[in-house]
Amino acid sequence: MLKLIIIIVYLAVGLVIASSNNYLGSLNDLSAVISALLAVLLWPLVLLGIDLHIGGIPNVEIKKKG
């Protein structure tokens, strides 16, 4: 029973961290779904700053100077 609680807490923390790092925003293709699953399962790496986006650059806006 304790193992199940630990797994649920681990996955819940992973969902929160993946959501706050824009992995769950648009799951419109397979690479985005895989990136989201990796971010949920490997959330300690996301906290260390490792980018787990698969298949290219994530959707971010680039501000131009001037």
A tleap script that builds the chain and sets N, CA, C and O, in Angstrom:
source leaprc.protein.ff14SB
mol = sequence {
  NMET LEU LYS LEU ILE ILE ILE ILE VAL TYR
  LEU ALA VAL GLY LEU VAL ILE ALA SER SER
  ASN ASN TYR LEU GLY SER LEU ASN ASP LEU
  SER ALA VAL ILE SER ALA LEU LEU ALA VAL
  LEU LEU TRP PRO LEU VAL LEU LEU GLY ILE
  ASP LEU HIE ILE GLY GLY ILE PRO ASN VAL
  GLU ILE LYS LYS LYS CGLY
}
set mol.1.N position { 0.818 -1.199 0.000 }
set mol.1.CA position { 0.000 0.000 0.000 }
set mol.1.C position { 0.863 1.266 0.000 }
set mol.1.O position { 0.535 2.251 -0.661 }
set mol.2.N position { 1.960 1.228 0.742 }
set mol.2.CA position { 2.849 2.377 0.805 }
set mol.2.C position { 3.508 2.640 -0.555 }
set mol.2.O position { 3.696 3.793 -0.943 }
set mol.3.N position { 3.857 1.568 -1.277 }
set mol.3.CA position { 4.461 1.734 -2.606 }
set mol.3.C position { 3.502 2.428 -3.562 }
set mol.3.O position { 3.915 3.267 -4.362 }
set mol.4.N position { 2.223 2.079 -3.480 }
set mol.4.CA position { 1.226 2.698 -4.344 }
set mol.4.C position { 1.090 4.185 -4.037 }
set mol.4.O position { 0.967 4.991 -4.959 }
set mol.5.N position { 1.108 4.554 -2.789 }
set mol.5.CA position { 1.018 5.961 -2.399 }
set mol.5.C position { 2.239 6.728 -2.893 }
set mol.5.O position { 2.110 7.853 -3.378 }
set mol.6.N position { 3.417 6.131 -2.775 }
set mol.6.CA position { 4.646 6.778 -3.245 }
set mol.6.C position { 4.596 6.980 -4.762 }
set mol.6.O position { 4.994 8.034 -5.257 }
set mol.7.N position { 4.109 5.981 -5.499 }
set mol.7.CA position { 4.004 6.098 -6.952 }
set mol.7.C position { 3.013 7.190 -7.343 }
set mol.7.O position { 3.275 7.968 -8.260 }
set mol.8.N position { 1.879 7.250 -6.651 }
set mol.8.CA position { 0.878 8.271 -6.956 }
set mol.8.C position { 1.422 9.665 -6.673 }
set mol.8.O position { 1.210 10.580 -7.469 }
set mol.9.N position { 2.116 9.842 -5.561 }
set mol.9.CA position { 2.701 11.136 -5.223 }
set mol.9.C position { 3.778 11.513 -6.240 }
set mol.9.O position { 3.844 12.665 -6.669 }
set mol.10.N position { 4.619 10.560 -6.627 }
set mol.10.CA position { 5.670 10.803 -7.620 }
set mol.10.C position { 5.074 11.278 -8.942 }
set mol.10.O position { 5.557 12.243 -9.534 }
set mol.11.N position { 4.019 10.594 -9.407 }
set mol.11.CA position { 3.382 10.973 -10.666 }
set mol.11.C position { 2.653 12.309 -10.550 }
set mol.11.O position { 2.638 13.088 -11.503 }
set mol.12.N position { 2.052 12.581 -9.398 }
set mol.12.CA position { 1.373 13.864 -9.197 }
set mol.12.C position { 2.371 15.018 -9.245 }
set mol.12.O position { 2.104 16.048 -9.863 }
set mol.13.N position { 3.513 14.845 -8.596 }
set mol.13.CA position { 4.558 15.871 -8.647 }
set mol.13.C position { 5.054 16.025 -10.087 }
set mol.13.O position { 5.286 17.144 -10.543 }
set mol.14.N position { 5.214 14.926 -10.795 }
set mol.14.CA position { 5.633 14.978 -12.192 }
set mol.14.C position { 4.648 15.727 -13.067 }
set mol.14.O position { 5.054 16.485 -13.948 }
set mol.15.N position { 3.355 15.524 -12.836 }
set mol.15.CA position { 2.345 16.249 -13.605 }
set mol.15.C position { 2.409 17.747 -13.340 }
set mol.15.O position { 2.293 18.547 -14.268 }
set mol.16.N position { 2.591 18.127 -12.090 }
set mol.16.CA position { 2.661 19.547 -11.747 }
set mol.16.C position { 3.885 20.194 -12.382 }
set mol.16.O position { 3.794 21.283 -12.949 }
set mol.17.N position { 5.023 19.526 -12.286 }
set mol.17.CA position { 6.256 20.084 -12.842 }
set mol.17.C position { 6.206 20.123 -14.371 }
set mol.17.O position { 6.632 21.106 -14.978 }
set mol.18.N position { 5.694 19.074 -14.990 }
set mol.18.CA position { 5.567 19.067 -16.453 }
set mol.18.C position { 4.616 20.159 -16.921 }
set mol.18.O position { 4.859 20.801 -17.943 }
set mol.19.N position { 3.556 20.367 -16.191 }
set mol.19.CA position { 2.608 21.414 -16.555 }
set mol.19.C position { 3.213 22.805 -16.401 }
set mol.19.O position { 2.990 23.679 -17.239 }
set mol.20.N position { 3.969 23.006 -15.347 }
set mol.20.CA position { 4.557 24.326 -15.121 }
set mol.20.C position { 5.709 24.623 -16.074 }
set mol.20.O position { 6.115 25.778 -16.201 }
set mol.21.N position { 6.243 23.604 -16.745 }
set mol.21.CA position { 7.322 23.796 -17.713 }
set mol.21.C position { 6.845 23.617 -19.153 }
set mol.21.O position { 7.643 23.330 -20.045 }
set mol.22.N position { 5.550 23.787 -19.374 }
set mol.22.CA position { 4.943 23.797 -20.712 }
set mol.22.C position { 5.093 22.498 -21.498 }
set mol.22.O position { 5.231 22.532 -22.721 }
set mol.23.N position { 5.067 21.366 -20.823 }
set mol.23.CA position { 5.078 20.092 -21.520 }
set mol.23.C position { 3.664 19.589 -21.804 }
set mol.23.O position { 3.477 18.735 -22.670 }
set mol.24.N position { 2.668 20.106 -21.088 }
set mol.24.CA position { 1.303 19.625 -21.247 }
set mol.24.C position { 0.419 20.610 -21.993 }
set mol.24.O position { -0.797 20.425 -22.045 }
set mol.25.N position { 1.000 21.646 -22.568 }
set mol.25.CA position { 0.223 22.695 -23.214 }
set mol.25.C position { -0.494 22.255 -24.469 }
set mol.25.O position { -1.719 22.361 -24.538 }
set mol.26.N position { 0.210 21.775 -25.445 }
set mol.26.CA position { -0.411 21.356 -26.705 }
set mol.26.C position { 0.083 19.960 -27.058 }
set mol.26.O position { 1.220 19.779 -27.494 }
set mol.27.N position { -0.774 18.995 -26.866 }
set mol.27.CA position { -0.426 17.603 -27.150 }
set mol.27.C position { -1.064 17.193 -28.478 }
set mol.27.O position { -1.901 16.292 -28.528 }
set mol.28.N position { -0.654 17.868 -29.544 }
set mol.28.CA position { -1.296 17.659 -30.836 }
set mol.28.C position { -0.560 16.695 -31.759 }
set mol.28.O position { -1.063 16.396 -32.842 }
set mol.29.N position { 0.606 16.200 -31.373 }
set mol.29.CA position { 1.283 15.199 -32.184 }
set mol.29.C position { 2.014 14.214 -31.270 }
set mol.29.O position { 2.102 14.409 -30.058 }
set mol.30.N position { 2.524 13.172 -31.877 }
set mol.30.CA position { 3.134 12.094 -31.106 }
set mol.30.C position { 4.375 12.550 -30.349 }
set mol.30.O position { 4.600 12.114 -29.220 }
set mol.31.N position { 5.175 13.410 -30.943 }
set mol.31.CA position { 6.392 13.857 -30.262 }
set mol.31.C position { 6.060 14.685 -29.022 }
set mol.31.O position { 6.785 14.621 -28.029 }
set mol.32.N position { 4.981 15.458 -29.065 }
set mol.32.CA position { 4.570 16.234 -27.890 }
set mol.32.C position { 4.068 15.318 -26.778 }
set mol.32.O position { 4.324 15.568 -25.600 }
set mol.33.N position { 3.356 14.264 -27.149 }
set mol.33.CA position { 2.863 13.305 -26.151 }
set mol.33.C position { 4.029 12.564 -25.507 }
set mol.33.O position { 4.041 12.361 -24.293 }
set mol.34.N position { 5.005 12.162 -26.310 }
set mol.34.CA position { 6.183 11.470 -25.775 }
set mol.34.C position { 6.974 12.405 -24.869 }
set mol.34.O position { 7.444 11.988 -23.810 }
set mol.35.N position { 7.127 13.653 -25.268 }
set mol.35.CA position { 7.830 14.632 -24.438 }
set mol.35.C position { 7.116 14.815 -23.104 }
set mol.35.O position { 7.758 14.897 -22.057 }
set mol.36.N position { 5.793 14.881 -23.142 }
set mol.36.CA position { 5.023 15.038 -21.905 }
set mol.36.C position { 5.176 13.825 -20.993 }
set mol.36.O position { 5.344 13.977 -19.783 }
set mol.37.N position { 5.121 12.640 -21.558 }
set mol.37.CA position { 5.300 11.428 -20.750 }
set mol.37.C position { 6.691 11.363 -20.128 }
set mol.37.O position { 6.843 11.002 -18.961 }
set mol.38.N position { 7.699 11.714 -20.913 }
set mol.38.CA position { 9.061 11.733 -20.380 }
set mol.38.C position { 9.201 12.763 -19.266 }
set mol.38.O position { 9.863 12.509 -18.260 }
set mol.39.N position { 8.582 13.920 -19.446 }
set mol.39.CA position { 8.672 14.973 -18.429 }
set mol.39.C position { 7.986 14.553 -17.139 }
set mol.39.O position { 8.468 14.863 -16.050 }
set mol.40.N position { 6.863 13.849 -17.251 }
set mol.40.CA position { 6.164 13.386 -16.046 }
set mol.40.C position { 6.976 12.312 -15.340 }
set mol.40.O position { 7.087 12.324 -14.114 }
set mol.41.N position { 7.538 11.395 -16.093 }
set mol.41.CA position { 8.282 10.291 -15.481 }
set mol.41.C position { 9.672 10.690 -15.022 }
set mol.41.O position { 10.169 10.155 -14.032 }
set mol.42.N position { 10.306 11.613 -15.716 }
set mol.42.CA position { 11.678 12.017 -15.411 }
set mol.42.C position { 11.738 13.447 -14.885 }
set mol.42.O position { 12.657 14.196 -15.217 }
set mol.43.N position { 10.754 13.827 -14.062 }
set mol.43.CA position { 10.659 15.215 -13.601 }
set mol.43.C position { 11.881 15.705 -12.839 }
set mol.43.O position { 12.137 16.908 -12.875 }
set mol.44.N position { 12.662 14.863 -12.145 }
set mol.44.CA position { 13.873 15.418 -11.522 }
set mol.44.C position { 14.845 16.015 -12.547 }
set mol.44.O position { 15.540 16.987 -12.251 }
set mol.45.N position { 14.892 15.435 -13.747 }
set mol.45.CA position { 15.758 15.987 -14.803 }
set mol.45.C position { 15.246 17.335 -15.282 }
set mol.45.O position { 16.033 18.224 -15.606 }
set mol.46.N position { 13.926 17.488 -15.326 }
set mol.46.CA position { 13.343 18.767 -15.727 }
set mol.46.C position { 13.719 19.837 -14.706 }
set mol.46.O position { 14.020 20.972 -15.076 }
set mol.47.N position { 13.703 19.478 -13.425 }
set mol.47.CA position { 14.097 20.433 -12.387 }
set mol.47.C position { 15.562 20.841 -12.509 }
set mol.47.O position { 15.936 21.950 -12.127 }
set mol.48.N position { 16.380 19.952 -13.038 }
set mol.48.CA position { 17.799 20.266 -13.237 }
set mol.48.C position { 18.043 21.087 -14.501 }
set mol.48.O position { 19.175 21.489 -14.771 }
set mol.49.N position { 16.995 21.336 -15.271 }
set mol.49.CA position { 17.121 22.177 -16.453 }
set mol.49.C position { 17.326 21.429 -17.748 }
set mol.49.O position { 17.624 22.049 -18.769 }
set mol.50.N position { 17.178 20.122 -17.742 }
set mol.50.CA position { 17.350 19.339 -18.964 }
set mol.50.C position { 16.069 19.417 -19.788 }
set mol.50.O position { 14.976 19.182 -19.274 }
set mol.51.N position { 16.211 19.746 -21.061 }
set mol.51.CA position { 15.064 19.887 -21.959 }
set mol.51.C position { 14.698 18.521 -22.523 }
set mol.51.O position { 15.521 17.873 -23.170 }
set mol.52.N position { 13.474 18.085 -22.282 }
set mol.52.CA position { 13.026 16.780 -22.755 }
set mol.52.C position { 12.080 16.883 -23.949 }
set mol.52.O position { 11.394 15.915 -24.279 }
set mol.53.N position { 12.037 18.047 -24.600 }
set mol.53.CA position { 11.196 18.185 -25.782 }
set mol.53.C position { 11.782 17.366 -26.920 }
set mol.53.O position { 12.975 17.460 -27.210 }
set mol.54.N position { 10.953 16.574 -27.559 }
set mol.54.CA position { 11.375 15.696 -28.647 }
set mol.54.C position { 10.880 16.291 -29.957 }
set mol.54.O position { 9.748 16.767 -30.026 }
set mol.55.N position { 11.690 16.272 -30.973 }
set mol.55.CA position { 11.233 16.660 -32.300 }
set mol.55.C position { 11.328 18.127 -32.615 }
set mol.55.O position { 10.584 18.605 -33.472 }
set mol.56.N position { 12.183 18.850 -31.985 }
set mol.56.CA position { 12.360 20.231 -32.383 }
set mol.56.C position { 12.229 21.206 -31.238 }
set mol.56.O position { 12.223 20.838 -30.063 }
set mol.57.N position { 12.126 22.439 -31.617 }
set mol.57.CA position { 12.071 23.526 -30.653 }
set mol.57.C position { 10.638 23.675 -30.151 }
set mol.57.O position { 9.705 23.671 -30.953 }
set mol.58.N position { 10.449 23.806 -28.844 }
set mol.58.CA position { 9.093 24.016 -28.329 }
set mol.58.C position { 8.533 25.365 -28.766 }
set mol.58.O position { 9.281 26.253 -29.176 }
set mol.59.N position { 7.238 25.510 -28.677 }
set mol.59.CA position { 6.588 26.756 -29.076 }
set mol.59.C position { 6.851 27.846 -28.052 }
set mol.59.O position { 6.195 27.911 -27.012 }
set mol.60.N position { 7.817 28.698 -28.357 }
set mol.60.CA position { 8.119 29.840 -27.489 }
set mol.60.C position { 8.204 31.081 -28.358 }
set mol.60.O position { 8.614 31.023 -29.517 }
set mol.61.N position { 7.813 32.190 -27.783 }
set mol.61.CA position { 7.886 33.447 -28.509 }
set mol.61.C position { 9.241 34.098 -28.275 }
set mol.61.O position { 9.725 34.159 -27.145 }
set mol.62.N position { 9.843 34.578 -29.343 }
set mol.62.CA position { 11.137 35.238 -29.250 }
set mol.62.C position { 10.897 36.738 -29.412 }
set mol.62.O position { 10.354 37.191 -30.420 }
set mol.63.N position { 11.307 37.487 -28.410 }
set mol.63.CA position { 11.119 38.937 -28.459 }
set mol.63.C position { 12.311 39.569 -29.171 }
set mol.63.O position { 13.463 39.253 -28.874 }
set mol.64.N position { 12.026 40.454 -30.102 }
set mol.64.CA position { 13.086 41.144 -30.832 }
set mol.64.C position { 13.467 42.431 -30.100 }
set mol.64.O position { 12.627 43.093 -29.491 }
set mol.65.N position { 14.721 42.755 -30.173 }
set mol.65.CA position { 15.174 44.000 -29.569 }
set mol.65.C position { 14.792 45.174 -30.451 }
set mol.65.O position { 14.809 45.089 -31.679 }
set mol.66.N position { 14.443 46.279 -29.788 }
set mol.66.CA position { 14.185 47.488 -30.541 }
set mol.66.C position { 12.791 47.664 -30.816 }
set mol.66.O position { 12.407 48.647 -31.450 }
savepdb mol mol.pdb
quit
